[in-house]
Amino acid sequence: MKNLKILLIEDDEIERMKFTRVLQKNNYTCKLQEATNGEEAVEILDDDTRTPDLILLDLNMPKMNGIEFLKSLKNNNKLKYIPVIILSTSNNHQDLKRCYEEGIAGYLVKPLKYEEYVEKIKSLIEYWGKNELISV
């Protein structure tokens, strides 16, 4: 499994800590970058040396929400190929539909139980770690 470069865009510090804990406890050697909103993520992506293999995106964030960020990303000819996985508490059908219309690669609803969260994140990392991804 390759060492994924992941950009986690999440405004909730506890959620960011939880994700990091899953990586550490399972000895995943991913290179993790974090942004607390879409605007911060855009700044990271503007730096060519920090381009991720995979973006994990929350929908409900201040400044620039997940849908706005997705639209911005998919309009960028260089970055639009980066797979985006939504990590959200929303299982709203309209949110799901809008995200797929914007070209996401997957949508995970964050479970309430930590054990279920761990299993979802492990599956996600293992799946994307085996995929051939475009380097931009």
Secondary structure, DSSP 4 states (H G I P E B T S, - for coil): ----EEEEE-S-HHHHHHHHHHHHHTT---EEEEESSHHHHHHHHHSGGG--SEEEE-SS-SSS-HHHHHHHHHT-TTTTTS-EEEEES---HHHHHHHHHTT-SEEEEPPSSHHHHHHHHHHHHHHHHHS-----
